[in-house]
Amino acid sequence: MVEKVSHIPIRVMWRLYGSNDMVKDYTEFYIPFITVVDKVYAKIRNLTYRYMPNQMTLFPTETNQYDASLLRELLNNCIAHQDYTIGSRIYLDEFEDAVIISNPGSFLPGDIRNVLKPGYTAPYYRNQLLADAMVKFNMIDTVQMGIRKVFNIQRNRYFPMPDYDLSIPQKVAVKVYGKVLDENYTRLLFGRGDLSLETVFLLDRVQKRFILEKEQYKLLKKQGIIEGKIPNVYVSATIAEIIGEQAQYTKNKAMDDQYYMDLIINYLQQFKNGTKADFVKLLGDKLSDVLDNKQKGNKVRYLLEIMHKKGMIERTSDNRRTGSWQLAKKNEL
């Protein structure tokens, strides 16, 4: 059965947003679509971006914020695969350091991770005749899978992976970054060209502070490229050596408990007594960088309990809430 299209969306809209997230400028483009992509691309402020993908040179790499073939592939995919029965526009929203392209229609693969797997084949094409015609005009690539191509382009530039937002029914939005987010991630991609696209995707999730699923965590952990526990995951020592971040790794890994206990003992020898808040302040910049303030407080509480059980320190009063700690009699100098 052929669906009737009551309103054919013949418009692609480019919108420029300022730093206050207000629209500063916009332009609508109309059919024929074969010429639209070049016109939209011409509107984008594709500035020169400079960054350091490694520490082996003092000269930064220069590139455009956005790869032309990447934007071309995404926009043409919107034209080929949108749901024309909905009657909506294609939007390209340009921000200072990213562009978001949105398109009407559901995401046929269901999950972006499915597309990134080797050998993935699309179940079908929503507009098969249109897609075939666009392939013949070299507008899209259905053999190499356009989405995988887009991800590999960003990977080869050592840039963040695109973010696909499928949270709104009958709408697909993809965010393309025009800058480096985490230098460690960038240096990692530079030093490890052997990583699979699926692995790079998961590492990108780590740099964006997304919480990994257990199976995702296990996959990265098995390869020895992350350490820590969910949700506090960071680059492992092996990778830190590659990207020259041994110092940051040491801060993430932190010291052993005995080191912290010795600091508390030294504090009490000098100042006679101290509260938990005093010890949090004492150890705050020495505890692992992957711990937030609450977790650092819990760590100090744990250390005090261990020291108390070992007879190293004792409370100055029975009030656990307001009381302070002092050296046990046997530890006094």
N, C-alpha and C positions, 0 to 999 in steps of 0.2 A: 504494500500500500504506500503510495506517495503522499508525503505530508505537504500541505499547502503552506506557502510562505506568504503571509498577508502583508509583511513589510520587509523588504530587503534592505539590510543595513549597508549602505553604500559609503559610509564614512569611517575614516580613521582619524582620531583626534590626538594631537600632540599638545601637552600642557607643561608649562614651565613653572615650577614652584620655587618661592623664595625661602630664605632662612626661617621665616615665620610660618611656613607651610601654607601660605596663601598663593593662589594662582597669580603669576605676574604676566603671563602671556599665553596665548593658545592659538592653534590653527587647525582647521578641519580640512581633510583631504578627501577627494571623491574618486570614483571609478574613472578610468580603468585602473585596476589594482596593479597592473604590471609596471606602472610608473610611480605608484604611491610610495613604495619603500625608499627609493632614492630621495624623494622629496621630503619624507619624514626624517631620514638620516641627515639631510642637509640642515635641518633645524636644530639638531642636537649640538650643544657646546662641548665638543669632544676635545677637551684640553690636554695639553702635554702633562704627563704625570711622571715624577721621578721617585725612584725607590731603590733600596739596596737589597737585592735578593740573596747576597752572600757577604762574607767578611773578608774575601780574598782580594778586594780592590777598594780604592778610595773613590772611585768614580761611579755615580749612580746610573742605573738603567733608565732610559727615557722611552716612554711609550704613550700612546693615546689612552685615555681613560677607558674607552670601549673599543673592542675589536669590530671592525666594519662587517666582517663576514658573520660574526656572532649575532649582531643586531639584525642583519639581513635574514638570517636563518629563522630567528624567533618571529619576526614580523610576518614573513611569508608563511610560516607554520600557522600563525593566527588566521591568516586568510584562507589557508587550505583546510583547516580542521575545525573552525568555529561552527557553532550550531546556528544556522541562518534562520531557523524557525523562531528563535527568541526575539530577533529584531533589535539587536543592540550594537553599539560601536566597539571597535578596537581602540584601546587607549594606550598611549605611551606617555607616562608621567615622568618628567625629568626633574631630579633633585640635584643638590650640590655634588654628591658623590655616589649616586646610584640612579638607575632608571628602573621603573616598574611597568611592565607590559601586561595588560589584562585583556582577556578574550572571553566572549560568551560561550558557554557549553561546558559539559563535564569533561574530566580528564580520563580519557579512555583506558590508559594502562592501570588506573586506580591508585597507584603509589609510585612516586618518582623513583624509588629504589628498584622497582621492577625493570625500568628502562635502562638502568645503569648496569644490569647484569649482562655478561657476555652472551651473545646468541639470542638476545631478546627479539621477538618479532611481534609487531602490533597485531592485536586480534582482528581489526578491520579498520578501514578509514571511513570517517563520517561522510566525507564528500569524495568518493573514489574517482569520479570523472574529473572533478576539478583538480585533485591531487595529481592524477596522471598527466593532465595538461601542464601543470606547473613543473613537473619533473622534466617534461620535454623542453620547456623553456629555461631549464637550469635554475629555476627559482627556489626549489627545495630539493632535499636529498632524502629519499625514502629508503634507499638501500643501506646507507651507513647510519641511519637513525639520527635525525637532526638534533635531538636532545643530547645524546652522547657526544655528538660533535661539539655542541655548545659547552658542555662540561670539560671536554678535553682542551678546548681553546683557553678557558680560564686556568686550567691546570698548567698548561704549557707557559702561561704568562706568570705563574706563581701567585695568582689572584684567588680570592675567595670563590667558592662554588656558588652558582645561582641558587636562590631560595624559591621554591615553588610553594605557593599558598593556595590550598584547595579547600579552605575552611568555609567559603561561601558556596552554596549549591549553585550549579550551572554557571560557574565562573572559574577560570584558571588565571592566576596571576603569577608572574615570575619577576623576581628582583635580581638585577645584575649590578654587581658592585664595581665601582670605578676607582677603587683604591685598596691598599693593603690594610687589613684589620689587625693582624698579629704578625710581627716580624718573625717569630719562631716558626709559625706555620709556613711562611714564605721561604725561609731558609731550609726548612725540612723538605719541601717540594724540590728545591734546587739540588739538595744533596742526595735525595732518594728518588731517582727517576724510575725505579723498579716497582714502586707501589702501584697496586691495582686501583682502578677508578673507584671501586666500592670503598677501599681503604681510605683514599683521599677524601671521599665524601664524608666518611665518619670522622676523620681528623678535622675536617672543616666544621663539623658539628661541635667538636671539642673547643675549637678556637672561638666559636660563637656562644659558648657556655650553655649549649643545649644538653640536657641530661640524656646520657646514653642508655639504651635498653641493655639488659644483661647480656644478650647474645652479641650485641655490638661491642660491648666492653670486652667480652671474652676474645673476640676476633682481634681487636687491637692489642690486648694484653698478650695474646699468644705470639704475636709478632715482635713483642718487646719494644714497642714504640710509645707506650704510655705506662704511667704508674699512678698510684693513688687508688682511692676507692670512690665509687659513685656516691655523691655527685662531684667530688673533688678529684678530677683527673688532670694529669699534667704530662708533659713530655718526659720520656725516660732518660736515663743516663746515657745510653747508647746513642740516642738521637741528639742529646744535648752536646755530645762531643762533636757530632757532625756539624751542628749549626752554631757551635761556639758559645753555648749557653751553660757551661758548667757551673758558673756562679749562681745562676738562677735555679738550676737543678738542686744545688746544695741548700738554697733557701727553702725550696719546696719540700725537700726531703727532711730538712731540719736536723737537730742533734738527737742523741739518745736521752732517755729520761734521767740518767745519772748526771749528765751535764746540767740539766735544769735544777736538779736537787742540790747540786754543789753551789749554784748561784743563790738559791734560797738560803742555804746554810751560811754562806758568806754574808748575805744581807742581814741575817739575824745576829751574827757575830758582831756586826758593826752597829746595828740600830736596836738590838735587844729584842724587839718585837715588830710584827707587821701583820697587816690584814690581807685577805685574799686579793682585794683591790690593789694593794701595794705590789703583790707578786705578779698580778696580771700586767701591771705597768712595767715591772722589772723584765718580764719575759716576752712582752708583746711583740717586739721586733725581732726576737730570736726564735719564736715558734714558726712552724711551717707556714709559708705564704698561702697555702691552699685552705687554711682554716679561717673562717670568719670570726668576728668578735665573740659571738656566743660560744663557738666551738673552742676558742682559746680560753675562755673562762672555764668551760668544762674540763679542759686539759689541766689547768692549774688546780682545780678542785680535786681532780684525780691524783695529781702529784702530792698534794697535801695529805690526802687520805693514806697514800702509800707510806709517806714519811712518818705519819702518826703511828701506823701499824708497826713500823719497824723500830719505833721508839726513838726516832731522831728529833721530833718536835712534839710540843704539847700545847694545848689551848691555855690562854691566860685566864679564862673564865668559863663557866658552864653555858653561857649564852652563845650558841653556835652562830647566831645571826649577826651579832654585833661584836663578838669577841675577836681577839687577835691571836697570833701564834708566837711562840718563843721556843728557843732551844730546850730540849729535854735536859734535865740536870746533868746526865752523864756526858752530854756533848758541850757543856759550857767550858770555856777556856779559863 
